[in-house]
Amino acid sequence: MARLDLDDLPPRIAVLLTDLPAGEELLLVQHGAVVGRLIAPDVPEPEDQPEVDPDQKVREVLEHFRASIEDEF
């Protein structure tokens, strides 16, 4: 499968590709001929994540970091 990184495209094109509504088609045209067709998928909205206590998150990150350091040495 071919892959196209939106960061490599001019900003106007990247915005056009990312703002397509679900089911909308985008024709790729070169020299007046259609060379491709992209159809935006219907991607479900991500579920809301429960609020995490910032202090708890910091503790988890530091614990993971400490464990990683101990494993290395």
DRENBA-675000 format. One line per field, with one value per residue (C-alpha): x, y, z; residue in one letter; residue number from 1. Coordinates in pm, 1 decimal, always signed. Layout:
# residues N
c1 <- (X  ...)
c2 <- (Y  ...)
c3 <- (Z  ...)
residu <- (A  ...)
num <- (NUM  ...)
//
This chain:
# residues 73
c1 <- (+0.0  +132.4  +169.9  +158.5  +275.9  +65.0  +362.9  +538.1  +255.9  +191.8  -35.0  -329.6  -337.8  -296.7  -592.1  -805.1  -732.1  -787.5  -1107.4  -1301.6  -1635.6  -1715.8  -1811.2  -1692.9  -1495.7  -1182.2  -1077.8  -708.7  -666.9  -355.7  -357.7  -738.0  -769.0  -887.8  -599.1  -742.0  -1029.8  -1013.8  -1318.3  -1304.6  -1388.6  -1657.6  -1434.5  -1617.9  -1542.8  -1299.1  -1463.3  -1411.2  -1131.9  -1194.9  -1019.4  -686.9  -546.2  -237.7  -39.8  -124.2  -14.9  +317.4  +373.0  +306.3  +544.9  +821.1  +772.4  +794.8  +1106.2  +1269.3  +1191.4  +1335.5  +1657.0  +1692.1  +1641.3  +1916.6  +2174.6)
c2 <- (+0.0  +343.5  +594.3  +973.5  +1181.5  +1496.4  +1678.8  +1649.4  +1828.3  +2200.5  +2317.5  +2397.1  +2041.3  +1886.2  +2088.5  +1986.9  +1619.8  +1630.8  +1837.6  +1612.1  +1517.6  +1146.2  +994.0  +1298.2  +1219.9  +1397.2  +1358.0  +1359.5  +1521.0  +1552.5  +1731.5  +1728.8  +1352.5  +1183.5  +974.7  +883.4  +917.0  +937.9  +880.3  +1002.6  +718.4  +739.9  +737.5  +723.5  +993.3  +878.9  +792.8  +1038.0  +926.2  +948.7  +1234.0  +1127.6  +1299.5  +1492.1  +1391.1  +1025.3  +1055.1  +1212.3  +933.8  +669.8  +833.7  +868.9  +509.8  +386.5  +599.0  +469.8  +109.4  +161.4  +307.4  +22.1  -233.0  -69.9  -65.6)
c3 <- (+0.0  -87.4  +194.5  +176.6  +472.9  +498.0  +651.8  +313.8  +129.6  +93.1  +379.2  +149.3  +16.1  +361.4  +492.5  +193.7  +259.7  +636.0  +622.4  +383.7  +538.3  +570.3  +236.8  +38.0  -277.4  -394.7  -756.8  -843.3  -1183.5  -1399.0  -1735.6  -1731.6  -1681.8  -1364.2  -1231.1  -892.6  -654.2  -276.4  -57.8  +301.8  +542.0  +806.5  +1114.4  +1447.9  +1701.6  +1972.2  +2299.3  +2581.8  +2806.6  +3179.6  +3356.0  +3502.8  +3807.0  +3683.5  +3993.7  +3934.0  +3570.6  +3676.6  +3928.5  +3661.4  +3413.6  +3672.1  +3788.7  +3430.2  +3372.7  +3693.3  +3600.6  +3252.0  +3393.7  +3643.7  +3365.9  +3157.2  +3435.1)
residu <- (M  A  R  L  D  L  D  D  L  P  P  R  I  A  V  L  L  T  D  L  P  A  G  E  E  L  L  L  V  Q  H  G  A  V  V  G  R  L  I  A  P  D  V  P  E  P  E  D  Q  P  E  V  D  P  D  Q  K  V  R  E  V  L  E  H  F  R  A  S  I  E  D  E  F)
num <- (1  2  3  4  5  6  7  8  9  10  11  12  13  14  15  16  17  18  19  20  21  22  23  24  25  26  27  28  29  30  31  32  33  34  35  36  37  38  39  40  41  42  43  44  45  46  47  48  49  50  51  52  53  54  55  56  57  58  59  60  61  62  63  64  65  66  67  68  69  70  71  72  73)
//
